[in-house]
Amino acid sequence: MRRRRGLWIILLAAPLVLVAADTVYWEFAVRRLEEGFAAWLAQQRAAGWTEVHQAPVRGGWPLAATLTVTDVTLQGGEPDIPGGLAWSAETVVLRVALPQPGVLDVVPAGRQRLRIAGSPDITYVADRLRLVVPLDAAPWPRFVDLAADNLHADTPLGGDAGAGSLRLRLDIRPEARTGEPLITFALKASSITPPSGVVRPLGPRIAAFAADGALNGPMPAGHSLADRAAAWRDGGGSLELRHLTLGWGPLDLNASATLALDEQLQPMGAGNARVIGYAETLDALASHAAISRSAATAAKAVLSLLANSPDDGSPPDVEVPLTLQYRTLSMRQVPLVRLPELDWP
């Protein structure tokens, strides 16, 4: 009888012990989160940023430690960001799942505003917006994951721009040397709506866009962006686009390229592209004055000679080399478009 009674006591006490242990662990985790948030704020203020927010509210028990912060405003960034940066959000939730104490989820919610380099505000909302970084992200996070669903932005260029889905992954190695990847990236987006105020020669919506690659070279140093760009170039810096895909109206594009900066700090490089729908795309670009009609005619003539027409009746495709030099994008020595000069502050 005593043995059975002892067993019942153990069965009843075990859940209470687990709840107590989880509560103690949650208290430790939420306190660590508060200390980390306070330390991050102190670092930003020491770097010249200004920040305003309401008092954080604890939460998340029993599965996570959370801090809910409302009326958040962050402003600063000069001289690294010429003209500075300002960002605000109605609510930001900082969350650390108790089974993953080394990973921080940052979940902004409600209406947000972003202003870069003194440009007009961009107001945006999303059904889901989530940023994931390591909790010990100092001075640079080892990785950054960004996810957004049904993102809508009111931009100065007009109209409601947005994306149905957006995913971005960055892996960062600040100790990278010449020829080594400083940042590797993978970006995927779908159902993209460019602002109505910009030229949309291939239609009002981009079905899909994806790119992955690496920014190679050592972490640049310098007082201005131009100094840093020159240091990155002189250190052997390059942008490697390993794979880029774009589906927009008649255009189905797969490409790869390697880019760098020339002596005038303008982009230069070379790559290859496989294109489906090239004739319709060139006609649309010419009709919207994105390229000249003579360039479109010359490009179509060259591509028609190189195109492969599948036996199954599917649209012809063509693979062509591309070069970018002296701000001119060319295809097999046929100039396509002259790019605007990149002005480094």
SEZA-709793 format. One record per residue: x, y, z of N, C-alpha, C in turn. Coordinates in pm, whole numbers, plus 50000, padded with zeros to 5 digits. Layout:
- X/Y/Z/X/Y/Z/X/Y/Z .
...
end
This chain:
- 50083/49880/50000/50000/50000/50000/50087/50125/50000 .
- 50192/50126/50086/50283/50241/50091/50356/50257/49958 .
- 50395/50143/49896/50466/50151/49769/50377/50213/49662 .
- 50248/50175/49659/50156/50231/49562/50134/50379/49586 .
- 50125/50417/49715/50107/50559/49748/50228/50640/49704 .
- 50348/50586/49724/50469/50656/49681/50475/50675/49531 .
- 50425/50574/49456/50423/50584/49312/50330/50696/49267 .
- 50213/50707/49333/50119/50814/49299/50178/50952/49329 .
- 50251/50961/49438/50314/51089/49473/50416/51129/49366 .
- 50494/51030/49319/50593/51059/49215/50524/51102/49086 .
- 50417/51031/49048/50345/51066/48926/50284/51204/48933 .
- 50235/51242/49052/50176/51374/49068/50282/51484/49076 .
- 50395/51450/49136/50499/51551/49156/50580/51578/49029 .
- 50593/51477/48942/50677/51493/48823/50633/51610/48736 .
- 50502/51625/48704/50464/51742/48623/50494/51874/48693 .
- 50476/51878/48825/50505/52002/48897/50652/52037/48891 .
- 50738/51934/48900/50882/51958/48890/50919/52008/48750 .
- 50857/51948/48645/50885/51992/48509/50839/52135/48487 .
- 50720/52170/48539/50671/52307/48525/50763/52405/48597 .
- 50807/52367/48716/50897/52454/48791/51030/52471/48718 .
- 51084/52362/48662/51211/52370/48590/51195/52456/48465 .
- 51082/52440/48395/51059/52520/48275/51045/52668/48310 .
- 50981/52696/48423/50965/52835/48466/51099/52899/48499 .
- 51185/52823/48569/51317/52875/48603/51398/52899/48475 .
- 51391/52803/48382/51464/52818/48256/51410/52936/48177 .
- 51277/52953/48174/51217/53066/48103/51262/53198/48165 .
- 51264/53204/48299/51307/53326/48367/51452/53360/48329 .
- 51538/53260/48325/51677/53281/48286/51685/53330/48141 .
- 51608/53265/48052/51615/53300/47910/51561/53440/47884 .
- 51451/53477/47947/51394/53609/47922/51482/53718/47982 .
- 51547/53688/48094/51639/53786/48152/51761/53804/48061 .
- 51810/53695/48005/51922/53704/47912/51882/53783/47788 .
- 51758/53763/47743/51709/53837/47627/51700/53987/47660 .
- 51653/54022/47777/51646/54162/47819/51784/54225/47825 .
- 51881/54151/47880/52017/54203/47890/52079/54222/47752 .
- 52054/54125/47662/52107/54137/47526/52046/54253/47451 .
- 51916/54276/47469/51849/54388/47404/51904/54520/47457 .
- 51923/54530/47589/51978/54652/47648/52121/54676/47600 .
- 52201/54569/47589/52339/54585/47541/52341/54629/47395 .
- 52252/54575/47314/52245/54615/47173/52206/54761/47160 .
- 52109/54806/47240/52069/54947/47238/52186/55037/47276 .
- 52262/54997/47377/52376/55077/47420/52480/55087/47309 .
- 52503/54976/47237/52599/54978/47127/52553/55072/47015 .
- 52423/55068/46983/52373/55154/46876/52382/55301/46915 .
- 52348/55332/47038/52355/55471/47083/52499/55520/47086 .
- 52591/55432/47124/52732/55470/47124/52783/55495/46982 .
- 52721/55428/46883/52760/55446/46743/52688/55563/46678 .
- 52608/55638/46754/52543/55756/46701/52398/55738/46661 .
- 52341/55620/46681/52201/55598/46648/52111/55650/46759 .
- 51991/55692/46722/51889/55728/46821/51778/55625/46813 .
- 51722/55589/46930/51622/55483/46936/51517/55519/47039 .
- 51393/55496/47005/51281/55523/47097/51188/55403/47094 .
- 51140/55360/47211/51043/55251/47217/50973/55253/47352 .
- 50860/55185/47359/50791/55168/47486/50858/55055/47565 .
- 50824/55046/47693/50884/54945/47779/50853/54804/47728 .
- 50953/54717/47714/50928/54580/47666/50841/54502/47764 .
- 50758/54414/47708/50670/54329/47788/50713/54184/47771 .
- 50735/54116/47884/50776/53976/47880/50661/53885/47836 .
- 50697/53767/47782/50594/53670/47745/50658/53545/47690 .
- 50573/53460/47630/50621/53342/47560/50618/53213/47637 .
- 50605/53218/47771/50607/53095/47850/50493/53003/47807 .
- 50511/52872/47794/50624/52791/47842/50724/52751/47733 .
- 50700/52787/47605/50783/52735/47497/50892/52830/47453 .
- 50882/52959/47488/50978/53056/47439/50988/53173/47535 .
- 51097/53247/47523/51113/53374/47594/51093/53485/47492 .
- 51001/53577/47520/50973/53684/47424/50973/53819/47494 .
- 51008/53920/47417/50992/54060/47456/50912/54128/47346 .
- 50800/54188/47383/50718/54261/47287/50742/54410/47309 .
- 50791/54475/47203/50828/54616/47209/50739/54693/47112 .
- 50677/54800/47157/50586/54878/47071/50643/55017/47045 .
- 50590/55077/46936/50627/55214/46897/50780/55228/46885 .
- 50838/55145/46801/50983/55141/46785/51026/55237/46673 .
- 51127/55318/46702/51187/55407/46602/51338/55400/46614 .
- 51405/55380/46500/51551/55371/46496/51600/55462/46384 .
- 51699/55547/46415/51745/55643/46317/51894/55669/46335 .
- 51968/55679/46222/52111/55706/46228/52181/55645/46107 .
- 52308/55605/46128/52381/55536/46023/52484/55616/45949 .
- 52484/55747/45963/52584/55827/45893/52718/55814/45965 .
- 52833/55820/45897/52850/55840/45752/52847/55711/45670 .
- 52834/55595/45737/52833/55470/45661/52719/55467/45559 .
- 52605/55524/45596/52491/55534/45505/52472/55683/45475 .
- 52517/55733/45361/52502/55876/45331/52355/55917/45336 .
- 52327/56019/45414/52188/56059/45432/52117/55986/45543 .
- 52178/55880/45594/52123/55809/45709/52008/55717/45676 .
- 51961/55650/45780/51851/55555/45769/51756/55576/45885 .
- 51627/55566/45858/51526/55575/45963/51425/55463/45942 .
- 51390/55395/46052/51295/55283/46044/51207/55287/46167 .
- 51080/55257/46147/50986/55251/46259/50888/55139/46238 .
- 50836/55085/46348/50740/54976/46344/50642/54990/46460 .
- 50520/54947/46437/50421/54952/46544/50458/54856/46655 .
- 50504/54736/46618/50537/54633/46716/50654/54550/46666 .
- 50743/54513/46759/50851/54420/46729/50854/54316/46840 .
- 50849/54189/46802/50857/54080/46899/50994/54014/46886 .
- 51068/54010/46995/51195/53938/47002/51168/53804/47070 .
- 51206/53696/47003/51168/53563/47052/51286/53467/47048 .
- 51308/53397/47157/51407/53290/47165/51335/53164/47208 .
- 51328/53064/47118/51267/52937/47153/51353/52867/47257 .
- 51292/52816/47363/51370/52753/47471/51453/52634/47422 .
- 51406/52554/47324/51494/52446/47275/51609/52496/47189 .
- 51606/52625/47142/51712/52682/47058/51759/52814/47119 .
- 51832/52808/47229/51867/52932/47300/51966/53021/47227 .
- 52028/52973/47120/52127/53054/47049/52075/53128/46927 .
- 51944/53119/46901/51885/53178/46781/51778/53278/46822 .
- 51785/53397/46762/51690/53505/46791/51599/53527/46672 .
- 51467/53526/46696/51368/53562/46596/51325/53707/46621 .
- 51331/53790/46517/51283/53928/46524/51162/53936/46432 .
- 51046/53966/46490/50921/53963/46414/50855/54100/46421 .
- 50880/54188/46324/50808/54315/46319/50665/54291/46272 .
- 50571/54371/46324/50431/54355/46287/50367/54493/46275 .
- 50257/54496/46202/50188/54622/46183/50252/54705/46072 .
- 50214/54831/46065/50266/54921/45962/50408/54966/45998 .
- 50495/54963/45898/50634/55002/45918/50674/55106/45814 .
- 50774/55185/45851/50824/55290/45761/50975/55280/45750 .
- 51024/55302/45629/51168/55298/45603/51205/55418/45517 .
- 51312/55487/45560/51366/55598/45481/51517/55582/45474 .
- 51571/55584/45351/51714/55565/45329/51768/55685/45253 .
- 51880/55739/45302/51953/55847/45234/51864/55967/45205 .
- 51778/56000/45297/51696/56119/45282/51586/56109/45180 .
- 51563/55990/45123/51455/55973/45026/51321/55971/45098 .
- 51210/55986/45025/51079/55980/45090/51055/55845/45158 .
- 50966/55847/45256/50936/55725/45332/50876/55618/45242 .
- 50911/55493/45271/50845/55377/45214/50765/55312/45326 .
- 50635/55306/45311/50548/55243/45410/50513/55103/45362 .
- 50524/55004/45451/50498/54868/45407/50436/54785/45519 .
- 50364/54682/45479/50305/54584/45571/50324/54446/45509 .
- 50312/54344/45592/50324/54206/45544/50241/54116/45633 .
- 50186/54011/45573/50115/53912/45654/50211/53842/45750 .
- 50335/53825/45703/50437/53760/45786/50572/53819/45750 .
- 50644/53863/45851/50779/53917/45832/50864/53868/45947 .
- 50973/53798/45916/51054/53734/46019/51201/53742/45984 .
- 51281/53786/46080/51426/53794/46065/51488/53704/46171 .
- 51578/53615/46128/51643/53520/46220/51793/53545/46216 .
- 51853/53565/46334/51997/53588/46347/52046/53512/46470 .
- 52176/53482/46477/52228/53424/46600/52221/53524/46715 .
- 52197/53474/46835/52180/53563/46949/52308/53636/46984 .
- 52423/53576/46954/52552/53640/46984/52606/53710/46860 .
- 52521/53787/46792/52557/53851/46666/52637/53978/46688 .
- 52765/53963/46724/52849/54080/46745/52992/54048/46700 .
- 53057/54138/46622/52997/54259/46564/52915/54231/46438 .
- 52937/54112/46377/52862/54073/46258/52795/53939/46283 .
- 52669/53924/46244/52604/53793/46260/52665/53692/46162 .
- 52673/53567/46204/52725/53462/46116/52628/53431/46003 .
- 52499/53451/46027/52399/53428/45923/52280/53519/45948 .
- 52203/53541/45843/52080/53618/45849/51978/53548/45760 .
- 51860/53520/45815/51749/53464/45739/51634/53563/45742 .
- 51582/53598/45625/51468/53690/45616/51358/53622/45537 .
- 51235/53626/45591/51120/53569/45523/51005/53669/45529 .
- 50937/53687/45416/50822/53776/45410/50717/53713/45320 .
- 50591/53724/45360/50478/53676/45282/50378/53789/45263 .
- 50329/53802/45139/50231/53905/45106/50278/54043/45153 .
- 50395/54080/45102/50455/54209/45134/50399/54315/45040 .
- 50352/54425/45097/50297/54536/45019/50362/54666/45066 .
- 50410/54744/44970/50481/54868/45003/50425/54982/44920 .
- 50410/55097/44985/50371/55220/44918/50498/55299/44894 .
- 50548/55302/44770/50678/55360/44740/50664/55498/44676 .
- 50770/55578/44680/50766/55709/44614/50751/55700/44462 .
- 50780/55580/44407/50769/55562/44262/50626/55536/44218 .
- 50535/55528/44315/50394/55515/44280/50343/55373/44289 .
- 50216/55361/44329/50151/55231/44328/50190/55144/44445 .
- 50124/55030/44449/50146/54932/44555/50242/54825/44504 .
- 50369/54840/44538/50468/54739/44503/50464/54627/44606 .
- 50513/54511/44569/50511/54403/44667/50560/54272/44612 .
- 50548/54170/44696/50589/54034/44659/50503/53937/44738 .
- 50458/53831/44670/50381/53729/44738/50466/53651/44836 .
- 50592/53627/44798/50683/53552/44884/50825/53603/44862 .
- 50900/53616/44971/51039/53661/44965/51120/53585/45068 .
- 51231/53525/45025/51320/53453/45114/51464/53494/45083 .
- 51539/53529/45186/51679/53569/45170/51762/53504/45279 .
- 51874/53443/45238/51969/53383/45331/52106/53443/45306 .
- 52169/53493/45411/52305/53545/45404/52393/53468/45502 .
- 52509/53428/45458/52612/53372/45545/52733/53464/45537 .
- 52781/53509/45652/52880/53616/45658/53008/53565/45724 .
- 53122/53596/45660/53254/53561/45713/53340/53687/45713 .
- 53336/53766/45821/53412/53891/45823/53562/53872/45808 .
- 53611/53752/45839/53755/53726/45832/53800/53685/45692 .
- 53713/53691/45593/53746/53648/45457/53864/53727/45402 .
- 53946/53659/45323/54061/53720/45257/54038/53724/45106 .
- 54137/53770/45033/54126/53780/44887/54089/53645/44827 .
- 53985/53647/44743/53941/53525/44678/53847/53440/44759 .
- 53824/53475/44885/53734/53400/44972/53600/53471/44981 .
- 53489/53395/45001/53357/53458/45008/53340/53535/45140 .
- 53313/53663/45128/53279/53745/45243/53133/53723/45282 .
- 53046/53721/45181/52903/53697/45202/52855/53602/45092 .
- 52793/53494/45130/52721/53411/45034/52572/53438/45053 .
- 52498/53434/44943/52357/53472/44951/52273/53381/44864 .
- 52146/53370/44902/52045/53299/44823/51914/53375/44838 .
- 51860/53419/44726/51738/53500/44725/51635/53434/44634 .
- 51511/53424/44684/51400/53375/44604/51280/53465/44629 .
- 51212/53502/44521/51093/53584/44533/50995/53544/44424 .
- 50866/53558/44451/50764/53524/44354/50651/53624/44361 .
- 50574/53631/44255/50459/53723/44245/50501/53865/44281 .
- 50602/53915/44210/50658/54046/44239/50584/54152/44156 .
- 50541/54257/44224/50473/54367/44157/50561/54491/44165 .
- 50629/54531/44057/50709/54654/44060/50618/54776/44074 .
- 50670/54887/44125/50589/55009/44135/50538/55053/43999 .
- 50417/55107/43998/50357/55149/43871/50430/55268/43811 .
- 50509/55340/43892/50580/55456/43842/50707/55425/43767 .
- 50747/55298/43763/50867/55261/43687/50824/55189/43560 .
- 50914/55184/43463/50885/55117/43337/50876/54966/43362 .
- 50766/54906/43316/50747/54762/43331/50724/54702/43191 .
- 50830/54694/43113/50814/54660/42971/50762/54520/42947 .
- 50781/54429/43042/50742/54290/43020/50616/54251/43095 .
- 50544/54349/43148/50420/54320/43217/50419/54372/43358 .
- 50301/54379/43420/50289/54437/43553/50338/54349/43666 .
- 50364/54221/43638/50405/54130/43746/50517/54039/43700 .
- 50617/54023/43787/50727/53929/43767/50688/53798/43836 .
- 50678/53691/43760/50632/53565/43818/50731/53511/43922 .
- 50860/53513/43888/50958/53456/43980/51096/53515/43954 .
- 51172/53527/44061/51311/53571/44052/51391/53497/44159 .
- 51509/53450/44121/51596/53381/44217/51741/53409/44180 .
- 51825/53420/44280/51968/53443/44258/52045/53387/44376 .
- 52156/53325/44347/52246/53283/44453/52389/53304/44407 .
- 52477/53333/44503/52615/53361/44469/52693/53404/44589 .
- 52799/53480/44564/52888/53520/44672/52951/53655/44642 .
- 52970/53732/44746/53049/53855/44741/53187/53820/44794 .
- 53286/53818/44706/53419/53771/44742/53512/53887/44774 .
- 53606/53861/44863/53706/53962/44896/53704/53998/45042 .
- 53807/54067/45089/53814/54105/45230/53714/54214/45264 .
- 53680/54224/45393/53593/54331/45441/53657/54466/45411 .
- 53591/54552/45331/53655/54678/45291/53661/54777/45407 .
- 53765/54860/45407/53781/54964/45507/53793/55098/45437 .
- 53752/55204/45507/53760/55338/45451/53658/55429/45515 .
- 53677/55560/45497/53587/55657/45558/53459/55677/45478 .
- 53466/55666/45347/53349/55688/45262/53317/55562/45185 .
- 53198/55558/45123/53161/55443/45042/53255/55427/44923 .
- 53298/55540/44866/53392/55533/44755/53525/55471/44799 .
- 53573/55512/44917/53698/55455/44969/53683/55304/44990 .
- 53569/55263/45043/53548/55121/45069/53535/55043/44940 .
- 53466/55102/44842/53454/55034/44713/53591/55018/44648 .
- 53674/55121/44656/53808/55112/44598/53893/55009/44671 .
- 53882/55005/44804/53958/54907/44882/53913/54765/44849 .
- 53781/54747/44832/53730/54614/44796/53778/54573/44658 .
- 53775/54666/44563/53825/54638/44428/53973/54603/44430 .
- 54052/54686/44501/54197/54664/44505/54233/54536/44579 .
- 54143/54489/44666/54166/54364/44738/54119/54242/44662 .
- 54085/54259/44533/54042/54146/44451/53895/54113/44467 .
- 53815/54211/44511/53673/54185/44532/53597/54157/44404 .
- 53499/54068/44412/53416/54036/44297/53280/53989/44345 .
- 53181/54004/44258/53047/53952/44283/53024/53836/44190 .
- 53004/53720/44247/52985/53598/44169/52838/53558/44172 .
- 52771/53572/44057/52633/53526/44043/52638/53384/43986 .
- 52624/53288/44073/52636/53150/44028/52514/53105/43948 .
- 52399/53155/43989/52276/53114/43921/52172/53223/43939 .
- 52117/53270/43829/52012/53371/43833/51901/53328/43738 .
- 51777/53330/43786/51662/53298/43702/51560/53410/43712 .
- 51492/53435/43600/51390/53538/43595/51280/53494/43501 .
- 51157/53497/43551/51041/53471/43469/50952/53593/43471 .
- 50947/53664/43357/50872/53790/43352/50808/53802/43214 .
- 50677/53792/43208/50608/53800/43080/50660/53695/42983 .
- 50704/53735/42865/50753/53637/42767/50894/53585/42798 .
- 50963/53647/42893/51104/53616/42917/51121/53504/43019 .
- 51200/53404/42981/51244/53298/43071/51397/53297/43064 .
- 51462/53346/43169/51607/53370/43167/51677/53287/43273 .
- 51787/53225/43235/51880/53160/43326/52019/53215/43296 .
- 52089/53262/43398/52216/53328/43371/52314/53306/43486 .
- 52440/53331/43455/52548/53333/43554/52646/53440/43512 .
- 52717/53498/43609/52809/53607/43574/52906/53631/43689 .
- 53017/53697/43656/53112/53745/43755/53134/53894/43729 .
- 53115/53975/43832/53125/54120/43819/53230/54174/43915 .
- 53287/54288/43878/53384/54358/43962/53368/54507/43935 .
- 53462/54589/43985/53461/54733/43962/53585/54772/43882 .
- 53566/54862/43784/53679/54907/43704/53749/55024/43772 .
- 53841/55089/43699/53919/55197/43758/53833/55316/43799 .
- 53716/55334/43735/53626/55443/43770/53517/55398/43867 .
- 53537/55280/43927/53442/55222/44022/53306/55197/43958 .
- 53307/55163/43829/53186/55125/43757/53184/54973/43738 .
- 53065/54911/43739/53058/54765/43724/53112/54719/43589 .
- 53183/54607/43591/53228/54543/43469/53226/54392/43494 .
- 53220/54315/43386/53220/54171/43404/53173/54099/43280 .
- 53151/53969/43297/53110/53884/43186/53024/53771/43241 .
- 52940/53716/43153/52854/53606/43195/52794/53537/43075 .
- 52705/53443/43105/52635/53369/43001/52487/53363/43037 .
- 52403/53362/42936/52259/53358/42959/52193/53261/42862 .
- 52095/53190/42913/52008/53106/42829/51871/53171/42830 .
- 51820/53205/42712/51701/53288/42701/51595/53218/42619 .
- 51473/53218/42671/51354/53176/42597/51263/53298/42587 .
- 51208/53319/42466/51122/53434/42445/51201/53560/42413 .
- 51316/53544/42350/51404/53659/42327/51344/53759/42229 .
- 51276/53712/42124/51221/53805/42024/51113/53894/42086 .
- 51019/53833/42157/50913/53910/42220/50969/54005/42326 .
- 51071/53959/42397/51132/54043/42500/51199/54165/42439 .
- 51276/54146/42334/51344/54258/42268/51244/54357/42209 .
- 51136/54306/42150/51034/54395/42096/50971/54479/42206 .
- 50942/54415/42320/50881/54487/42431/50977/54592/42488 .
- 51104/54558/42500/51202/54654/42551/51215/54773/42458 .
- 51214/54748/42329/51226/54857/42232/51101/54946/42234 .
- 50983/54885/42246/50860/54964/42245/50848/55052/42368 .
- 50915/55014/42477/50915/55096/42598/51042/55181/42609 .
- 51120/55188/42502/51241/55270/42496/51346/55228/42598 .
- 51340/55102/42643/51444/55052/42733/51573/55028/42655 .
- 51561/54988/42528/51674/54980/42436/51629/55041/42304 .
- 51723/55073/42218/51687/55133/42089/51633/55024/41996 .
- 51553/55067/41900/51498/54971/41804/51608/54910/41717 .
- 51710/54987/41687/51821/54932/41608/51894/54824/41685 .
- 51913/54846/41816/51977/54744/41899/51891/54618/41907 .
- 51759/54636/41920/51669/54521/41925/51672/54443/41795 .
- 51673/54513/41682/51677/54446/41551/51807/54370/41533 .
- 51919/54432/41570/52049/54366/41555/52058/54244/41646 .
- 52009/54258/41771/52016/54147/41865/51929/54030/41818 .
- 51809/54060/41766/51723/53952/41717/51786/53880/41599 .
- 51853/53955/41512/51917/53893/41396/52027/53796/41439 .
- 52107/53838/41538/52215/53752/41586/52158/53631/41658 .
- 52059/53653/41743/52004/53543/41823/51932/53440/41738 .
- 51866/53486/41631/51795/53391/41545/51891/53294/41478 .
- 52013/53337/41453/52113/53249/41394/52165/53147/41494 .
- 52161/53183/41622/52216/53097/41727/52111/53013/41797 .
- 51983/53042/41771/51876/52980/41848/51864/52831/41817 .
- 51819/52760/41920/51793/52616/41908/51642/52596/41910 .
- 51589/52530/41808/51445/52504/41800/51419/52357/41833 .
- 51363/52329/41950/51338/52190/41991/51241/52119/41897 .
- 51259/51989/41881/51173/51909/41793/51032/51896/41846 .
- 51014/51915/41977/50880/51897/42034/50791/52019/42016 .
- 50840/52121/41946/50759/52238/41919/50758/52343/42028 .
- 50836/52321/42134/50844/52422/42240/50920/52544/42190 .
- 50907/52658/42256/50969/52782/42207/51120/52769/42193 .
- 51178/52834/42093/51324/52827/42074/51399/52894/42189 .
- 51517/52843/42217/51602/52903/42320/51740/52928/42262 .
- 51812/53018/42330/51944/53054/42280/52035/53081/42399 .
- 52161/53040/42386/52261/53068/42487/52361/53167/42429 .
- 52385/53274/42503/52472/53381/42452/52565/53430/42562 .
- 52685/53475/42523/52774/53541/42619/52737/53689/42632 .
- 52751/53742/42750/52725/53883/42778/52849/53946/42839 .
- 52874/54071/42805/52983/54145/42866/52933/54282/42911 .
- 52992/54330/43019/52963/54464/43069/53096/54537/43083 .
- 53112/54640/43003/53237/54717/43004/53207/54861/42966 .
- 53270/54953/43038/53247/55096/43016/53097/55128/43020 .
- 53028/55064/43114/52885/55086/43138/52796/55044/43022 .
- 52849/54962/42932/52770/54916/42818/52754/54765/42825 .
- 52627/54719/42825/52598/54576/42824/52588/54532/42678 .
- 52670/54433/42644/52676/54387/42505/52654/54237/42498 .
- 52602/54194/42383/52582/54052/42355/52655/54019/42226 .
- 52758/53938/42238/52841/53904/42120/52882/54031/42044 .
- 52934/54127/42117/52984/54255/42064/52873/54343/42007 .
- 52747/54306/42029/52636/54391/41988/52590/54471/42110 .
- 52611/54603/42114/52569/54682/42231/52417/54676/42247 .
- 52373/54650/42372/52230/54644/42399/52180/54768/42471 .
- 52249/54806/42577/52201/54918/42658/52318/54985/42727 .
- 52309/55115/42742/52408/55194/42815/52354/55219/42955 .
- 52427/55174/43055/52383/55187/43193/52417/55324/43249 .
- 52335/55375/43342/52368/55503/43406/52494/55491/43492 .
- 52562/55602/43509/52685/55603/43588/52653/55581/43735 .
- 52729/55494/43799/52715/55470/43941/52789/55579/44017 .
- 52716/55660/44092/52774/55775/44161/52799/55736/44307 .
- 52926/55726/44344/52962/55689/44481/52975/55814/44568 .
- 52899/55822/44676/52912/55939/44764/53052/55946/44825 .
end
